[in-house]
Amino acid sequence: MHSTQNERINQITSSTLIIGVDIAKFKHVARAQDNRGVEFGKSITFENNRQGFELFVSWFQKISIEQGFQDIIVGMEPTGHYWLNFAHFLKEKHVKYGVVNPLHVKKSKELDDNSPTKNDVKDAKVIAQLVKDGRYAVPNLPQGVYAELREAMKIRDHLTTDLCVVQARVHNWLDRYFPEFLTVFKDWECKSAIQMLSLYLLPHELVDVPDETLLRHLREVAKRGLGLGRVRNLKEAASCSVGIQQGAELAKMELKLLLTQYDWFNSKLEELEMKLDELLGQIPHVQQLLAIKGIGRDTIAGFLAEVGDIRQYRHPKQITKLAGLNLKTNSSGKHTGQTKITKRGRKRLRALLFRVMMPLVAKNTAFRTLHEYYTKRPVNPLKKMQSLIALCNKLIRILFGVLKKGHEFSEEKMIQDIPRFEERSQAA
């Protein structure tokens, strides 16, 4: 994943058997060739299961023995999530593998036959040719604690999304059946509001319940800040409510279901938070990152879930490229186009870095000072968005240095590295 194209090309010699695999949901197609493009044997179709994978291994081992190849490399197109099982299987078997960009396959499929025809057998050959030219990448399949972190963050995203849906549905229910409820309770998610909703009463039913009964029910969860005044205000709002009264039985059933889902999602999120703390405790230098003002546990967990083991990387620029924050330019002759980020790679990592930059600029003196310098420097000042992108790359370098080398982050040192502060110190 992290080698240059020259290094990848040098890995493929005359003794390397190159295999291209077109990935599908149920059946994959593979073709084999050498470093000159000469094919060996017939293409093979194998199923996406262990029996099919073992058949594939037997097929290329037979070719390798017959033709005298010493090394094997398998290239594949990362189609959806269907390639993951195959990639993990190859990793277990200690077989070299890489993935090619689907866009490259699409653009280069006419090079051999000058035909726009597309099929699985042809795609397998195109993939093998791309591997031969070093146009592939070795994917980062997280292992151990990093694999657990990636799954934990994915589950957290799903739970958060589902919780937001439930919250919106409760608002929808209140708007239909008790729109005046939020004039008494500013937030339906506070303990006392949820306790009142857990009675599963519509406004016309609520007014018939004695004040003392409602107050006693509320004080089971909150003994301070609640009195008969709040209860009477609620009953007064209920007495003149314009909420729908038809379909009352199923309306109460809907509210009960929503509140049950709300409690369940919250409990699972709390359970997941504890698991995240446990996983991060197993990774070196995390406490040093948590000491950086503006960076929280979720940021570190999200970063490590996307990047994996930092020891796989030789330089922070590799993570910058992985996040799609490396720059691209369009120029021809005297014309120089606008410089933008590529937005290739893992979009979740890119979004995470950008989201954390807002609190960092607000709370961290060093990042705020650097942001001001970038946007207000007399020569080549950056726009605010450009400055934030540059700071995201700065953050990558800091995280890389702390996690891989154990460096301590210092706001004072970072500020001193800003050119205008160097000039001031030299003048003094």
DOVOLUM-367293 format. One record per residue (C-alpha): residue in one letter; z negated, x, y. Coordinates in steps of 0.05 Angstrom, whole numbers. Layout:
<nodes>
['a' [Z X Y]] ...
</nodes>
This chain:
<nodes>
['m' [0 0 0]] ['h' [-18 55 48]] ['s' [35 108 33]] ['t' [95 123 76]] ['q' [166 104 53]] ['n' [181 177 39]] ['e' [120 182 -6]] ['r' [141 118 -42]] ['i' [212 145 -52]] ['n' [185 211 -79]] ['q' [145 174 -131]] ['i' [210 149 -162]] ['t' [246 204 -201]] ['s' [298 208 -256]] ['s' [242 197 -306]] ['t' [220 131 -274]] ['l' [238 64 -303]] ['i' [244 13 -247]] ['i' [233 -60 -264]] ['g' [247 -119 -218]] ['v' [212 -185 -233]] ['d' [230 -251 -201]] ['i' [166 -292 -199]] ['a' [163 -367 -211]] ['k' [110 -418 -229]] ['f' [125 -423 -304]] ['k' [174 -368 -323]] ['h' [190 -300 -294]] ['v' [254 -260 -301]] ['a' [256 -183 -306]] ['r' [311 -130 -305]] ['a' [305 -55 -315]] ['q' [343 4 -284]] ['d' [336 77 -267]] ['n' [334 111 -199]] ['r' [410 110 -194]] ['g' [415 35 -206]] ['v' [440 40 -279]] ['e' [414 -19 -319]] ['f' [382 -16 -388]] ['g' [379 -72 -438]] ['k' [387 -146 -423]] ['s' [345 -185 -374]] ['i' [284 -218 -403]] ['t' [252 -285 -387]] ['f' [177 -291 -402]] ['e' [125 -344 -389]] ['n' [68 -340 -340]] ['n' [14 -331 -393]] ['r' [-17 -275 -433]] ['q' [32 -282 -490]] ['g' [90 -277 -441]] ['f' [58 -217 -405]] ['e' [49 -181 -472]] ['l' [122 -195 -489]] ['f' [142 -164 -422]] ['v' [101 -101 -436]] ['s' [133 -94 -505]] ['w' [202 -102 -474]] ['f' [196 -47 -422]] ['q' [158 -1 -470]] ['k' [216 -6 -519]] ['i' [266 12 -464]] ['s' [222 69 -440]] ['i' [217 100 -509]] ['e' [292 92 -524]] ['q' [314 121 -458]] ['g' [260 174 -451]] ['f' [226 149 -388]] ['q' [157 176 -372]] ['d' [137 131 -314]] ['i' [141 56 -302]] ['i' [140 18 -236]] ['v' [144 -57 -231]] ['g' [168 -92 -167]] ['m' [159 -166 -154]] ['e' [167 -217 -99]] ['p' [99 -247 -78]] ['t' [119 -319 -89]] ['g' [61 -364 -67]] ['h' [0 -348 -110]] ['y' [38 -346 -176]] ['w' [45 -270 -174]] ['l' [-30 -256 -172]] ['n' [-44 -266 -246]] ['f' [14 -220 -264]] ['a' [-8 -167 -214]] ['h' [-80 -167 -241]] ['f' [-53 -161 -312]] ['l' [-11 -100 -293]] ['k' [-72 -70 -258]] ['e' [-113 -78 -322]] ['k' [-57 -45 -361]] ['h' [-54 13 -311]] ['v' [19 -1 -296]] ['k' [44 17 -226]] ['y' [68 -43 -187]] ['g' [89 -63 -117]] ['v' [112 -124 -79]] ['v' [176 -130 -37]] ['n' [185 -172 25]] ['p' [219 -239 7]] ['l' [260 -232 72]] ['h' [287 -166 47]] ['v' [309 -198 -18]] ['k' [344 -253 20]] ['k' [380 -205 67]] ['s' [402 -155 15]] ['k' [425 -201 -42]] ['e' [499 -194 -22]] ['l' [501 -118 -22]] ['d' [523 -111 -94]] ['d' [571 -170 -105]] ['n' [587 -193 -34]] ['s' [566 -263 -54]] ['p' [513 -309 -26]] ['t' [497 -333 -97]] ['k' [423 -337 -112]] ['n' [391 -342 -181]] ['d' [331 -312 -216]] ['v' [370 -259 -255]] ['k' [405 -234 -192]] ['d' [340 -234 -151]] ['a' [306 -190 -205]] ['k' [361 -138 -195]] ['v' [356 -141 -119]] ['i' [280 -130 -124]] ['a' [290 -69 -169]] ['q' [340 -40 -119]] ['l' [290 -49 -62]] ['v' [237 -13 -103]] ['k' [286 44 -117]] ['d' [295 53 -42]] ['g' [219 54 -30]] ['r' [221 -14 5]] ['y' [159 -41 -26]] ['a' [84 -42 -14]] ['v' [25 -37 -62]] ['p' [-17 -99 -49]] ['n' [-92 -94 -37]] ['l' [-124 -133 -95]] ['p' [-198 -132 -77]] ['q' [-246 -111 -131]] ['g' [-321 -122 -143]] ['v' [-361 -142 -82]] ['y' [-298 -145 -38]] ['a' [-266 -195 -85]] ['e' [-330 -237 -82]] ['l' [-329 -233 -6]] ['r' [-257 -256 -2]] ['e' [-272 -316 -46]] ['a' [-335 -332 -7]] ['m' [-299 -332 60]] ['k' [-243 -376 31]] ['i' [-295 -425 5]] ['r' [-330 -423 72]] ['d' [-265 -441 109]] ['h' [-253 -499 61]] ['l' [-324 -526 68]] ['t' [-322 -520 144]] ['t' [-256 -557 147]] ['d' [-281 -612 102]] ['l' [-346 -617 142]] ['c' [-306 -626 206]] ['v' [-267 -683 173]] ['v' [-332 -718 154]] ['q' [-360 -708 224]] ['a' [-298 -740 254]] ['r' [-303 -798 205]] ['v' [-375 -812 225]] ['h' [-353 -814 298]] ['n' [-298 -862 278]] ['w' [-349 -906 242]] ['l' [-395 -907 302]] ['d' [-338 -925 349]] ['r' [-321 -984 305]] ['y' [-389 -1011 285]] ['f' [-440 -985 335]] ['p' [-406 -955 397]] ['e' [-470 -959 437]] ['f' [-509 -914 389]] ['l' [-491 -850 426]] ['t' [-518 -878 492]] ['v' [-588 -873 460]] ['f' [-578 -811 417]] ['k' [-535 -760 451]] ['d' [-517 -726 385]] ['w' [-513 -764 320]] ['e' [-525 -698 282]] ['c' [-596 -690 307]] ['k' [-651 -705 256]] ['s' [-675 -769 289]] ['a' [-604 -798 296]] ['i' [-587 -784 223]] ['q' [-654 -813 202]] ['m' [-638 -877 240]] ['l' [-567 -880 211]] ['s' [-596 -871 141]] ['l' [-624 -942 146]] ['y' [-551 -964 138]] ['l' [-560 -1022 186]] ['l' [-508 -1053 232]] ['p' [-530 -1071 303]] ['h' [-540 -1145 289]] ['e' [-585 -1126 231]] ['l' [-623 -1072 269]] ['v' [-649 -1120 322]] ['d' [-689 -1159 270]] ['v' [-728 -1098 246]] ['p' [-798 -1091 279]] ['d' [-807 -1035 329]] ['e' [-865 -1004 291]] ['t' [-824 -1001 227]] ['l' [-767 -964 262]] ['l' [-815 -917 297]] ['r' [-850 -900 232]] ['h' [-784 -886 199]] ['l' [-762 -840 256]] ['r' [-827 -801 255]] ['e' [-816 -781 183]] ['v' [-769 -727 209]] ['a' [-788 -717 282]] ['k' [-858 -729 308]] ['r' [-847 -704 379]] ['g' [-802 -733 433]] ['l' [-797 -801 400]] ['g' [-835 -863 420]] ['l' [-829 -938 426]] ['g' [-786 -928 488]] ['r' [-730 -897 447]] ['v' [-735 -951 394]] ['r' [-732 -1006 446]] ['n' [-672 -975 481]] ['l' [-636 -972 414]] ['k' [-652 -1045 399]] ['e' [-630 -1065 469]] ['a' [-564 -1029 458]] ['a' [-557 -1062 390]] ['s' [-570 -1131 418]] ['c' [-510 -1128 464]] ['s' [-466 -1086 418]] ['v' [-391 -1100 413]] ['g' [-389 -1068 344]] ['i' [-349 -1102 289]] ['q' [-392 -1147 244]] ['q' [-339 -1165 192]] ['g' [-337 -1127 127]] ['a' [-411 -1108 136]] ['e' [-427 -1092 64]] ['l' [-370 -1043 54]] ['a' [-382 -1014 124]] ['k' [-453 -995 104]] ['m' [-427 -966 39]] ['e' [-377 -924 79]] ['l' [-433 -897 123]] ['k' [-476 -880 63]] ['l' [-418 -843 31]] ['l' [-404 -804 95]] ['l' [-477 -783 106]] ['t' [-482 -762 33]] ['q' [-420 -718 41]] ['y' [-447 -690 106]] ['d' [-513 -670 73]] ['w' [-476 -640 13]] ['f' [-429 -597 55]] ['n' [-486 -572 98]] ['s' [-528 -553 37]] ['k' [-469 -516 5]] ['l' [-456 -479 70]] ['e' [-529 -457 73]] ['e' [-524 -434 0]] ['l' [-461 -395 17]] ['e' [-493 -362 77]] ['m' [-548 -334 32]] ['k' [-495 -308 -16]] ['l' [-458 -274 41]] ['d' [-521 -238 63]] ['e' [-531 -215 -8]] ['l' [-460 -189 -14]] ['l' [-461 -153 53]] ['g' [-525 -119 33]] ['q' [-487 -82 -22]] ['i' [-438 -50 26]] ['p' [-457 15 62]] ['h' [-464 19 139]] ['v' [-462 -57 149]] ['q' [-529 -54 186]] ['q' [-499 -5 236]] ['l' [-443 -55 250]] ['l' [-493 -112 259]] ['a' [-527 -70 313]] ['i' [-465 -73 356]] ['k' [-476 -126 410]] ['g' [-425 -183 403]] ['i' [-410 -172 329]] ['g' [-442 -219 279]] ['r' [-448 -225 204]] ['d' [-389 -273 198]] ['t' [-343 -224 234]] ['i' [-362 -167 188]] ['a' [-356 -211 126]] ['g' [-288 -237 148]] ['f' [-263 -167 164]] ['l' [-284 -137 97]] ['a' [-257 -198 60]] ['e' [-188 -186 89]] ['v' [-188 -110 89]] ['g' [-226 -95 25]] ['d' [-255 -27 9]] ['i' [-247 16 71]] ['r' [-241 78 27]] ['q' [-170 57 9]] ['y' [-147 72 80]] ['r' [-132 140 108]] ['h' [-124 119 181]] ['p' [-143 58 224]] ['k' [-69 49 241]] ['q' [-59 23 170]] ['i' [-108 -33 184]] ['t' [-74 -46 251]] ['k' [-8 -55 214]] ['l' [-42 -98 161]] ['a' [-66 -145 217]] ['g' [3 -147 249]] ['l' [-25 -118 314]] ['n' [23 -59 315]] ['l' [75 -60 371]] ['k' [150 -73 367]] ['t' [202 -59 420]] ['n' [274 -81 429]] ['s' [316 -30 466]] ['s' [389 -10 469]] ['g' [418 43 514]] ['k' [388 35 583]] ['h' [359 -33 566]] ['t' [286 -36 545]] ['g' [261 -103 521]] ['q' [191 -131 523]] ['t' [139 -99 478]] ['k' [102 -148 432]] ['i' [59 -146 370]] ['t' [96 -155 303]] ['k' [50 -210 277]] ['r' [65 -186 206]] ['g' [11 -178 153]] ['r' [-52 -219 145]] ['k' [-56 -272 199]] ['r' [-129 -288 182]] ['l' [-148 -217 198]] ['r' [-110 -219 264]] ['a' [-141 -286 283]] ['l' [-211 -260 266]] ['l' [-204 -198 309]] ['f' [-178 -239 368]] ['r' [-234 -291 362]] ['v' [-289 -239 362]] ['m' [-259 -204 422]] ['m' [-280 -261 469]] ['p' [-356 -254 457]] ['l' [-348 -178 455]] ['v' [-318 -176 525]] ['a' [-371 -225 549]] ['k' [-433 -192 518]] ['n' [-416 -119 504]] ['t' [-418 -75 566]] ['a' [-370 -23 538]] ['f' [-316 -73 518]] ['r' [-323 -110 583]] ['t' [-317 -46 623]] ['l' [-256 -24 583]] ['h' [-224 -93 592]] ['e' [-233 -87 667]] ['y' [-203 -17 667]] ['y' [-142 -39 627]] ['t' [-128 -98 673]] ['k' [-144 -65 740]] ['r' [-122 7 732]] ['p' [-73 29 787]] ['v' [-21 56 739]] ['n' [9 9 687]] ['p' [-44 -46 689]] ['l' [-43 -93 630]] ['k' [-43 -168 630]] ['k' [-106 -201 603]] ['m' [-74 -218 536]] ['q' [-46 -148 529]] ['s' [-114 -119 544]] ['l' [-147 -162 490]] ['i' [-96 -139 439]] ['a' [-110 -66 458]] ['l' [-184 -80 450]] ['c' [-172 -110 381]] ['n' [-141 -44 361]] ['k' [-200 -8 392]] ['l' [-247 -51 351]] ['i' [-209 -34 287]] ['r' [-219 40 301]] ['i' [-293 29 313]] ['l' [-302 -11 249]] ['f' [-263 41 210]] ['g' [-305 98 237]] ['v' [-371 64 223]] ['l' [-353 39 154]] ['k' [-317 100 127]] ['k' [-352 157 162]] ['g' [-419 127 180]] ['h' [-410 140 255]] ['e' [-460 108 302]] ['f' [-430 64 356]] ['s' [-452 81 427]] ['e' [-435 37 487]] ['e' [-450 95 533]] ['k' [-403 143 497]] ['m' [-348 91 496]] ['i' [-355 80 571]] ['q' [-354 155 584]] ['d' [-287 159 547]] ['i' [-254 113 598]] ['p' [-210 158 643]] ['r' [-238 134 710]] ['f' [-309 150 688]] ['e' [-287 220 667]] ['e' [-256 230 736]] ['r' [-321 208 770]] ['s' [-364 255 728]] ['q' [-317 314 742]] ['a' [-318 299 817]] ['a' [-394 297 817]] 
</nodes>
